[in-house]
Amino acid sequence: MCQFCTCGELGVRGGKPCYRSRTQSTSSPCTEISFPPLAMRLFRTNVSNLWPAGRIRVAIGYYVKTGCAVVKTKRGTVADNRAGSANVSPPNRLSKHTIRAGGVVEYRLSDRAWAEHHRARSITVPTADLKKISEEYFGYSVESGVFEPGGETLYVAGAPRGAAGRGRVLIFKPSDKEMLLPNIKSSLEGTQLGTYFGASLLCVDLNADGRADVLVGAPNYVSQHDKFSYDQGAVYVYLTDSKESDLKLNAAGSVRGSGASGARFGSALAALGDVDGDGHPEVAVGAPWEESGRGAVYVYSAHAQSLRTTHAQRISPSGARGFGIAISKGLDIDGNGCNDLAVGAYASDETYLFRCVPTITIKVSIDAPRALEYTKNITKFTALFSVDVDSTTAWPNVKLDLSATISVDKGEGRAYLIEDSKYKIAATPKLNSCERRTVVIKENSDLSRPINLAVDVIPQRGKSSLYSSNKVRLSNSSVTHSSSNIQLTGDCGEDLICQPEIIVQLKDLESSLYIPGSGDRVGAVATVINAGEPAYGAVVNFSLPAAPKKVPSSCEMLASNMTCKVPSPE
């Protein structure tokens, strides 16, 4: 049977993805979908309902107007919010007032079929608060997480109309006995009226400290700086405080997508896992009404303090409608070790599947190992061009074919390579590639200026499909260009970079006193002294009140500015 998966998400059976269509009964076998290496990049299906099978426990939020969201907890419990389901309904023992207020129901399933046998128990907020939360829609969204290493699973439920319309989120431990009140561990409240704070939730460890953090969607948020905007949406980030003995969540900023009116950014949230290999997870956020209803999904990367405020990727397929209303958690469909992404587009009756491509990080560099021994009479020298691949990647078996191009003294033409300037590299984790090249100096070249060496590395253009199972990409932090200036003299220090200290002294040409009409000359003598390392190609700029009668041969005039070249060391 299918592995349990959430609404809008694919399951796995026998290593293959599967789903159950709306027309199939709950006892019928799952439909299998195979994604061979050369399959289409974009997968669509009209299936919108996905059903669990096997032995599970379910927690269900009720009094929910729209949508479907299910999350499986680490203790075999699943949180769901659903309205009008034919197979699931709140227990009859709950009062009408409690139903209006909303709540969470936990279902424990046996080995029998879903519809044949279940035990349900309600999870509501304390009775004293029922009148206060009437019409809060408590249970509109549900999540679960472990908020301390080795700790117990806690439920998280949203009430987007709570806190006098600002919205609130409760984190609580359900009682082990029926009808006993839950133990509320912490709560969060929105700061703006009508944002629907708590409409979507996500528990994910952003900063890799072993504790779940909480993301809260507020799809109706409006920026206070935009007077005529509406329903822009925002996602608020809360990090679990590791220093507190009791559960405490600290606000850690927010992300707001494009800020487009009507986008409802934050309508859906999903954790994708670490898809870029940096040790922190990525998070997908849906904005299903962006671009006049076309919809978009934004992918954000986490770091030690929160989410990065600039999205790493934006996805918005042409022809989609309502794209981003539901987003699956990361699931590796093609077995390449990188979680793929499924997104629902309700208004066009489609589900889109996007492959994740593993990432590696490279760094290129240039070295001239005997540069300190070079003199101006040198005719050739050796340079090393290195490509290092990061060994900490999450995908140790990947390979990326690269093409490298070396340029020598571009624009000057004083030197050239004996060997080929282009070569190929098969980049794998822990690789240290070093190419040795001989640089030849042309006869009678002016070596007062350094010789520039540069190398550029790019991925090779393969003939295989984009769906190749071994496809790899370069990370955004990769260094694919390196440049080095080689000064052919041994007196510039170990860093091979001459750091001169130019001092300009001015002295009157004749007398410090000038009398108009006397015929005396007015001028100055400029003395340039270098108190540092040799200066090659140095110039001195003078700003003059008027053009001089004579311009030295080593100087040029431009308007009232005179630029003079300083002779290079012999």
C-alpha positions as CSV (number, residue, x, y, z in Angstrom):
1,M,0.0,0.0,0.0
2,C,1.0,3.6,-0.3
3,Q,3.2,5.2,2.3
4,F,1.1,7.8,4.0
5,C,1.4,11.2,2.4
6,T,-0.3,14.6,2.7
7,C,-2.9,16.2,0.6
8,G,-1.2,17.3,-2.7
9,E,1.7,14.9,-2.0
10,L,2.8,11.6,-3.6
11,G,3.5,8.4,-1.7
12,V,5.8,5.5,-2.3
13,R,5.2,1.8,-2.7
14,G,8.0,-0.6,-3.6
15,G,10.3,2.3,-4.4
16,K,7.8,3.8,-6.9
17,P,5.6,6.9,-6.4
18,C,1.9,6.2,-6.0
19,Y,-1.3,8.0,-5.4
20,R,-5.0,7.2,-4.9
21,S,-7.4,9.1,-7.2
22,R,-10.7,10.7,-6.1
23,T,-12.6,8.0,-8.0
24,Q,-10.9,5.1,-6.2
25,S,-12.4,3.5,-3.1
26,T,-10.3,3.6,0.1
27,S,-9.8,-0.1,-0.1
28,S,-8.6,-0.2,-3.7
29,P,-4.9,-0.5,-4.5
30,C,-2.9,2.6,-5.2
31,T,-2.2,3.7,-8.7
32,E,1.5,3.6,-9.5
33,I,3.3,6.2,-11.5
34,S,6.8,5.5,-12.8
35,F,9.3,8.3,-13.6
36,P,12.0,6.8,-15.8
37,P,15.3,8.8,-16.3
38,L,14.0,10.4,-19.5
39,A,10.5,11.3,-18.3
40,M,9.1,14.8,-18.7
41,R,10.4,17.5,-16.4
42,L,6.9,18.6,-15.6
43,F,4.3,16.0,-14.4
44,R,0.6,16.8,-14.3
45,T,-2.4,14.8,-13.1
46,N,-6.0,15.7,-12.3
47,V,-5.8,13.7,-9.1
48,S,-6.5,15.9,-6.0
49,N,-7.2,13.5,-3.2
50,L,-4.5,11.3,-1.6
51,W,-5.4,8.7,1.0
52,P,-3.4,6.9,3.7
53,A,-3.3,3.2,4.3
54,G,-1.7,1.1,7.0
55,R,-1.5,1.5,10.8
56,I,-1.5,5.2,11.8
57,R,-3.0,7.7,14.2
58,V,-4.5,10.9,12.9
59,A,-5.3,14.2,14.5
60,I,-7.9,16.3,12.6
61,G,-8.8,19.9,12.8
62,Y,-12.5,20.6,12.3
63,Y,-14.6,23.7,11.6
64,V,-12.5,24.5,8.6
65,K,-13.9,26.4,5.7
66,T,-11.4,25.5,3.0
67,G,-8.4,23.4,2.0
68,C,-6.8,20.2,3.1
69,A,-3.6,19.8,5.1
70,V,-2.2,16.6,6.7
71,V,1.1,16.0,8.5
72,K,2.5,12.8,9.9
73,T,4.2,13.1,13.3
74,K,7.2,11.1,14.4
75,R,5.1,9.1,16.8
76,G,2.8,7.8,14.1
77,T,0.2,10.5,14.5
78,V,-1.1,12.6,11.6
79,A,-2.5,16.1,11.9
80,D,-5.2,17.0,9.4
81,N,-7.8,19.8,8.9
82,R,-10.7,18.9,6.6
83,A,-14.4,19.9,6.1
84,G,-17.2,17.7,4.9
85,S,-15.2,14.5,4.6
86,A,-17.3,11.5,3.8
87,N,-15.0,9.2,5.8
88,V,-14.1,11.4,8.8
89,S,-16.3,13.6,11.0
90,P,-15.9,15.0,14.6
91,P,-17.1,12.8,17.4
92,N,-20.8,13.0,18.3
93,R,-20.0,13.6,21.9
94,L,-18.7,17.1,21.2
95,S,-21.3,19.9,21.9
96,K,-22.5,22.2,19.2
97,H,-20.8,25.1,20.9
98,T,-17.5,23.2,20.8
99,I,-17.9,22.5,17.1
100,R,-18.5,26.2,16.4
101,A,-15.4,27.1,18.4
102,G,-13.3,24.6,16.5
103,G,-10.7,22.1,17.8
104,V,-8.5,19.1,17.0
105,V,-9.6,15.5,16.9
106,E,-7.1,12.6,17.2
107,Y,-7.9,9.4,15.4
108,R,-6.1,6.1,16.1
109,L,-6.4,3.6,13.3
110,S,-6.0,-0.2,13.6
111,D,-4.9,-2.7,11.0
112,R,-8.4,-2.7,9.6
113,A,-9.6,-0.4,6.8
114,W,-9.8,3.3,7.4
115,A,-13.6,3.5,7.2
116,E,-14.3,0.3,9.2
117,H,-12.7,0.9,12.5
118,H,-11.3,4.0,14.4
119,R,-11.2,5.5,17.8
120,A,-11.6,9.2,18.1
121,R,-11.0,11.7,20.9
122,S,-11.4,15.4,20.9
123,I,-8.7,17.9,21.7
124,T,-10.1,21.3,22.5
125,V,-8.8,24.3,24.4
126,P,-9.8,24.7,28.0
127,T,-13.6,25.2,28.7
128,A,-13.0,28.6,30.3
129,D,-11.8,29.9,27.0
130,L,-14.5,28.5,24.7
131,K,-16.6,31.6,24.7
132,K,-13.5,33.7,24.0
133,I,-12.6,31.6,21.0
134,S,-16.0,31.2,19.4
135,E,-15.6,31.5,15.7
136,E,-11.8,31.5,16.0
137,Y,-11.5,28.6,13.7
138,F,-9.2,26.8,16.0
139,G,-7.9,23.8,14.1
140,Y,-7.9,25.6,10.7
141,S,-4.3,24.3,10.4
142,V,-2.5,21.7,12.3
143,E,1.1,20.6,12.6
144,S,3.4,18.7,15.0
145,G,7.0,18.8,16.0
146,V,9.6,17.8,18.6
147,F,10.8,20.9,20.3
148,E,13.8,19.5,22.2
149,P,16.3,16.7,21.4
150,G,14.7,13.3,22.4
151,G,11.6,15.1,23.5
152,E,7.9,14.3,23.0
153,T,5.8,15.2,20.0
154,L,3.7,18.3,20.5
155,Y,0.7,19.4,18.3
156,V,0.5,22.9,16.8
157,A,-2.9,24.3,15.8
158,G,-3.8,27.6,14.2
159,A,-6.8,29.8,15.0
160,P,-6.6,32.5,12.3
161,R,-9.6,34.5,13.7
162,G,-8.4,34.3,17.3
163,A,-6.8,37.0,19.4
164,A,-9.6,39.5,18.5
165,G,-9.0,38.9,14.8
166,R,-5.2,39.0,14.9
167,G,-4.9,35.2,14.8
168,R,-3.1,32.9,17.2
169,V,-1.3,29.6,17.3
170,L,-1.3,27.1,20.2
171,I,1.5,24.5,20.9
172,F,0.2,21.8,23.2
173,K,0.6,18.3,24.4
174,P,-2.6,16.2,24.0
175,S,-3.8,14.3,27.1
176,D,-3.4,10.5,27.1
177,K,-7.0,10.2,28.3
178,E,-10.1,11.1,26.4
179,M,-11.9,14.4,27.1
180,L,-9.1,15.7,29.4
181,L,-7.8,19.1,28.5
182,P,-4.5,19.4,26.6
183,N,-1.4,21.0,28.2
184,I,-0.7,24.2,26.4
185,K,3.0,24.7,26.2
186,S,3.2,28.0,24.3
187,S,1.2,30.3,22.1
188,L,1.8,32.9,19.4
189,E,-0.3,35.8,18.3
190,G,-0.4,37.9,15.2
191,T,0.2,41.7,15.3
192,Q,-2.1,42.9,12.5
193,L,-5.9,42.6,12.4
194,G,-7.3,40.3,9.7
195,T,-4.1,38.8,8.4
196,Y,-5.4,35.2,9.0
197,F,-2.3,34.5,11.1
198,G,-2.2,30.8,11.6
199,A,-3.9,29.8,8.3
200,S,-0.9,27.7,7.5
201,L,1.8,26.1,9.7
202,L,5.1,24.4,9.4
203,C,7.4,22.8,12.0
204,V,11.0,22.4,10.8
205,D,14.4,22.6,12.3
206,L,15.8,25.7,10.6
207,N,19.1,26.2,12.5
208,A,20.1,22.5,12.9
209,D,19.9,22.6,16.7
210,G,17.8,19.5,17.0
211,R,14.7,21.5,17.9
212,A,11.6,22.2,15.7
213,D,11.0,25.8,14.8
214,V,7.7,27.2,13.7
215,L,6.7,29.0,10.6
216,V,3.2,30.7,10.6
217,G,1.5,31.8,7.4
218,A,-0.6,35.0,7.3
219,P,-1.9,35.2,3.7
220,N,-4.0,38.3,4.2
221,Y,-1.1,40.4,5.6
222,V,-0.8,43.9,4.2
223,S,2.3,46.1,4.4
224,Q,1.7,49.3,6.4
225,H,3.8,51.2,3.8
226,D,1.5,50.3,0.9
227,K,-1.7,52.3,1.3
228,F,-3.7,50.7,-1.5
229,S,-2.4,47.1,-1.3
230,Y,-4.4,44.0,-0.1
231,D,-3.8,40.4,0.7
232,Q,-0.1,40.5,0.1
233,G,0.7,37.8,2.6
234,A,3.6,37.0,4.9
235,V,5.3,34.1,6.7
236,Y,6.5,34.6,10.3
237,V,9.5,32.7,11.6
238,Y,9.8,31.6,15.3
239,L,12.9,29.8,16.6
240,T,12.8,27.6,19.6
241,D,14.9,29.0,22.5
242,S,17.4,26.3,23.5
243,K,18.4,28.2,26.6
244,E,15.0,28.0,28.3
245,S,13.7,25.0,30.3
246,D,10.1,25.7,29.2
247,L,9.1,25.9,25.6
248,K,9.8,29.5,24.3
249,L,9.6,30.6,20.7
250,N,11.4,33.8,19.7
251,A,10.4,35.9,16.7
252,A,13.1,35.7,14.0
253,G,11.7,37.9,11.2
254,S,9.5,37.2,8.3
255,V,9.5,36.7,4.5
256,R,7.0,38.3,2.2
257,G,7.4,37.1,-1.3
258,S,6.9,39.6,-4.1
259,G,4.6,41.8,-2.1
260,A,2.0,41.8,-4.9
261,S,-1.6,42.6,-3.9
262,G,-3.9,39.6,-3.9
263,A,-1.1,37.0,-4.0
264,R,-1.9,35.6,-0.6
265,F,1.7,34.6,0.0
266,G,1.8,32.1,2.8
267,S,-1.3,30.1,1.9
268,A,0.7,26.9,1.9
269,L,4.0,25.9,3.6
270,A,6.2,22.8,3.1
271,A,9.7,21.7,4.2
272,L,11.8,20.4,1.3
273,G,14.8,19.1,3.2
274,D,18.3,20.3,2.4
275,V,18.2,20.5,-1.4
276,D,21.3,22.7,-1.8
277,G,23.6,20.8,0.5
278,D,24.4,23.6,2.9
279,G,23.3,21.7,6.0
280,H,20.1,23.7,6.5
281,P,16.6,23.0,5.0
282,E,14.8,24.8,2.3
283,V,11.2,25.9,2.7
284,A,8.5,26.3,0.0
285,V,5.8,29.0,0.3
286,G,2.7,29.1,-1.9
287,A,1.2,32.3,-3.3
288,P,-1.7,30.8,-5.3
289,W,-3.3,34.1,-6.4
290,E,-0.2,35.9,-7.6
291,E,-0.2,37.2,-11.1
292,S,-4.0,37.5,-11.4
293,G,-4.5,33.9,-10.2
294,R,-1.7,32.2,-12.0
295,G,0.1,31.5,-8.7
296,A,3.7,31.0,-7.6
297,V,5.9,29.1,-5.2
298,Y,8.9,30.6,-3.5
299,V,11.8,28.6,-2.2
300,Y,13.7,30.0,0.8
301,S,16.9,28.8,2.3
302,A,17.4,28.6,6.1
303,H,20.5,29.6,8.1
304,A,21.5,29.7,11.7
305,Q,19.3,32.7,12.6
306,S,16.2,32.4,10.5
307,L,15.2,32.2,6.8
308,R,17.1,34.2,4.2
309,T,14.8,37.1,3.3
310,T,15.6,36.8,-0.4
311,H,14.1,33.7,-2.1
312,A,16.5,31.2,-3.7
313,Q,14.0,30.3,-6.5
314,R,10.6,31.3,-7.7
315,I,8.5,28.8,-9.7
316,S,5.4,29.9,-11.7
317,P,4.6,27.7,-14.7
318,S,2.8,29.3,-17.7
319,G,-0.7,28.1,-18.1
320,A,-1.2,27.2,-14.4
321,R,-4.0,28.6,-12.3
322,G,-4.0,28.6,-8.5
323,F,-0.5,27.2,-8.5
324,G,0.8,26.9,-5.0
325,I,-2.5,26.2,-3.2
326,A,-1.0,22.9,-1.9
327,I,2.7,21.9,-1.7
328,S,4.1,18.6,-0.8
329,K,7.0,18.0,1.6
330,G,10.2,17.0,0.0
331,L,10.1,13.5,-1.4
332,D,12.9,11.8,-3.5
333,I,10.9,10.5,-6.5
334,D,13.8,9.6,-8.8
335,G,16.2,8.2,-6.2
336,N,19.0,10.7,-6.8
337,G,19.2,11.6,-3.1
338,C,17.7,15.0,-3.6
339,N,14.0,15.7,-2.6
340,D,11.6,16.6,-5.4
341,L,8.7,19.0,-5.2
342,A,5.0,18.5,-6.1
343,V,2.7,21.5,-6.3
344,G,-1.1,21.6,-6.7
345,A,-2.8,24.1,-9.1
346,Y,-6.5,23.7,-8.2
347,A,-8.0,26.2,-10.7
348,S,-6.4,24.3,-13.6
349,D,-6.9,20.8,-12.2
350,E,-3.3,20.0,-12.3
351,T,-0.4,18.7,-10.1
352,Y,3.1,19.8,-11.1
353,L,6.2,17.8,-10.2
354,F,9.7,19.4,-10.2
355,R,12.9,17.4,-10.0
356,C,15.6,18.5,-7.5
357,V,19.1,18.5,-9.0
358,P,22.0,17.8,-6.5
359,T,24.5,20.6,-5.9
360,I,28.3,20.7,-5.6
361,T,30.5,23.6,-4.7
362,I,33.8,24.3,-6.5
363,K,36.6,26.9,-6.1
364,V,39.2,27.8,-8.8
365,S,42.5,29.4,-8.1
366,I,45.9,30.3,-9.7
367,D,49.4,29.9,-8.3
368,A,52.9,30.7,-9.7
369,P,55.0,28.6,-7.2
370,R,58.4,30.2,-8.0
371,A,57.3,33.7,-8.6
372,L,59.7,35.1,-5.9
373,E,62.6,34.0,-8.0
374,Y,61.5,35.7,-11.2
375,T,63.5,38.5,-12.7
376,K,62.8,40.9,-15.6
377,N,65.1,38.8,-17.8
378,I,62.9,35.7,-17.5
379,T,61.6,34.1,-20.7
380,K,59.0,31.7,-19.3
381,F,57.5,30.5,-16.1
382,T,55.1,27.8,-14.7
383,A,51.6,28.5,-13.5
384,L,49.2,26.1,-11.7
385,F,45.4,26.3,-12.3
386,S,43.5,24.4,-9.6
387,V,39.8,23.3,-9.2
388,D,38.8,22.2,-5.7
389,V,35.5,20.5,-5.0
390,D,33.9,20.8,-1.5
391,S,34.0,17.5,0.3
392,T,31.1,18.2,2.6
393,T,28.4,17.8,0.0
394,A,25.3,15.7,0.8
395,W,25.8,13.8,-2.5
396,P,29.2,12.0,-2.3
397,N,28.6,10.1,-5.6
398,V,27.8,12.9,-8.0
399,K,29.9,14.0,-10.9
400,L,29.8,17.2,-13.0
401,D,31.7,17.7,-16.2
402,L,33.4,21.1,-16.4
403,S,35.2,23.1,-19.1
404,A,38.0,25.4,-18.2
405,T,39.4,28.3,-20.3
406,I,42.7,30.0,-19.5
407,S,43.6,33.5,-20.7
408,V,47.1,35.1,-20.6
409,D,47.9,38.8,-20.6
410,K,44.6,39.7,-22.2
411,G,44.8,43.0,-24.0
412,E,48.6,43.2,-23.7
413,G,49.7,40.2,-25.7
414,R,53.2,40.0,-24.1
415,A,52.9,36.3,-23.2
416,Y,51.2,33.0,-24.4
417,L,50.8,29.4,-23.4
418,I,52.7,26.5,-24.8
419,E,50.0,24.0,-24.0
420,D,46.2,24.1,-24.7
421,S,44.3,27.0,-23.1
422,K,41.2,24.8,-22.8
423,Y,40.7,21.6,-20.9
424,K,38.0,19.4,-19.3
425,I,37.5,18.4,-15.7
426,A,35.3,15.6,-14.2
427,A,34.4,17.2,-10.8
428,T,33.6,14.9,-8.0
429,P,33.5,15.5,-4.2
430,K,36.9,15.9,-2.6
431,L,38.5,16.4,-6.1
432,N,41.6,18.5,-6.3
433,S,42.4,19.1,-9.9
434,C,45.7,20.9,-10.8
435,E,46.7,21.7,-14.4
436,R,50.3,22.9,-15.0
437,R,50.9,25.3,-17.9
438,T,54.0,27.0,-19.2
439,V,53.7,30.8,-19.9
440,V,56.2,32.1,-22.5
441,I,57.3,35.8,-22.5
442,K,57.6,37.3,-25.9
443,E,61.0,38.8,-26.7
444,N,61.5,42.6,-26.0
445,S,58.3,42.8,-24.0
446,D,57.8,45.7,-21.6
447,L,57.6,43.9,-18.2
448,S,57.1,47.0,-16.1
449,R,53.5,46.0,-15.7
450,P,52.4,42.6,-14.3
451,I,51.3,39.7,-16.5
452,N,47.7,38.8,-15.9
453,L,46.5,35.2,-15.8
454,A,42.8,34.2,-15.6
455,V,40.8,31.0,-15.7
456,D,37.0,30.5,-16.1
457,V,35.2,27.3,-15.4
458,I,31.7,26.4,-16.6
459,P,29.6,23.2,-16.8
460,Q,29.8,21.3,-20.0
461,R,26.6,21.2,-22.2
462,G,25.5,17.6,-22.2
463,K,23.4,15.9,-24.8
464,S,21.4,14.0,-22.2
465,S,17.9,14.9,-21.1
466,L,17.2,17.3,-18.2
467,Y,15.8,14.2,-16.5
468,S,19.1,12.4,-16.4
469,S,19.4,10.8,-13.0
470,N,23.0,11.9,-12.6
471,K,22.4,15.6,-13.4
472,V,24.3,17.9,-11.1
473,R,24.5,21.7,-10.8
474,L,27.0,24.2,-9.4
475,S,26.0,26.0,-6.1
476,N,25.6,29.7,-6.1
477,S,28.6,30.0,-3.7
478,S,30.9,28.4,-6.2
479,V,34.0,30.4,-7.3
480,T,34.2,29.8,-11.1
481,H,36.6,32.6,-12.0
482,S,40.1,33.4,-10.8
483,S,42.6,36.1,-11.8
484,S,46.2,36.8,-10.8
485,N,48.7,39.4,-11.6
486,I,52.3,38.1,-11.9
487,Q,54.9,40.8,-11.5
488,L,58.2,39.6,-13.0
489,T,60.5,40.9,-10.3
490,G,61.6,39.5,-7.0
491,D,61.4,42.6,-5.0
492,C,57.6,42.9,-4.4
493,G,57.5,40.7,-1.3
494,E,56.1,37.2,-0.6
495,D,52.5,38.3,-1.7
496,L,53.9,39.1,-5.2
497,I,52.0,42.4,-5.0
498,C,54.0,45.6,-5.1
499,Q,52.8,48.1,-2.4
500,P,54.5,51.4,-3.1
501,E,54.3,54.5,-0.9
502,I,54.4,57.5,-3.3
503,I,55.4,60.9,-1.8
504,V,55.1,64.0,-3.9
505,Q,57.0,67.1,-2.8
506,L,56.6,70.6,-4.4
507,K,59.1,73.5,-4.3
508,D,59.0,77.0,-5.8
509,L,60.8,77.3,-9.1
510,E,62.6,80.6,-8.2
511,S,61.3,82.9,-5.6
512,S,58.4,82.4,-3.2
513,L,57.4,86.0,-4.0
514,Y,55.9,86.9,-7.3
515,I,55.2,90.5,-8.4
516,P,52.9,91.0,-11.4
517,G,54.7,92.7,-14.3
518,S,58.2,91.9,-13.0
519,G,58.8,89.3,-15.6
520,D,59.6,86.7,-13.0
521,R,58.6,83.1,-13.7
522,V,56.0,81.3,-11.6
523,G,56.3,77.6,-11.2
524,A,57.1,74.6,-9.1
525,V,59.4,71.6,-9.1
526,A,57.7,68.3,-8.3
527,T,59.8,65.6,-6.7
528,V,58.3,62.0,-6.6
529,I,59.7,59.7,-4.0
530,N,58.8,56.0,-3.4
531,A,59.2,55.0,0.2
532,G,57.7,51.5,-0.3
533,E,58.0,48.6,-2.7
534,P,58.7,49.2,-6.4
535,A,56.0,51.0,-8.3
536,Y,55.3,49.9,-11.8
537,G,53.1,52.1,-14.1
538,A,52.6,54.8,-11.4
539,V,51.2,58.2,-12.4
540,V,50.8,61.5,-10.5
541,N,47.9,63.9,-11.2
542,F,48.2,67.7,-10.8
543,S,45.2,70.1,-10.8
544,L,46.4,73.5,-12.1
545,P,44.8,76.9,-12.0
546,A,45.7,77.4,-15.7
547,A,47.4,75.6,-18.5
548,P,51.3,75.8,-18.3
549,K,53.4,77.2,-21.1
550,K,55.3,74.0,-21.3
551,V,54.1,70.4,-20.6
552,P,56.8,67.8,-19.8
553,S,57.2,65.0,-22.3
554,S,56.1,62.4,-19.7
555,C,52.9,64.3,-18.9
556,E,49.5,64.9,-20.6
557,M,47.0,67.7,-20.2
558,L,43.3,67.3,-20.0
559,A,41.5,70.6,-19.3
560,S,43.2,71.9,-16.2
561,N,44.5,68.5,-15.1
562,M,48.0,67.2,-15.8
563,T,48.8,63.5,-15.6
564,C,52.5,62.5,-15.4
565,K,53.9,59.0,-15.7
566,V,56.5,58.0,-13.1
567,P,59.4,56.0,-14.5
568,S,59.4,52.3,-13.4
569,P,62.4,51.0,-11.5
570,E,65.5,50.0,-13.5
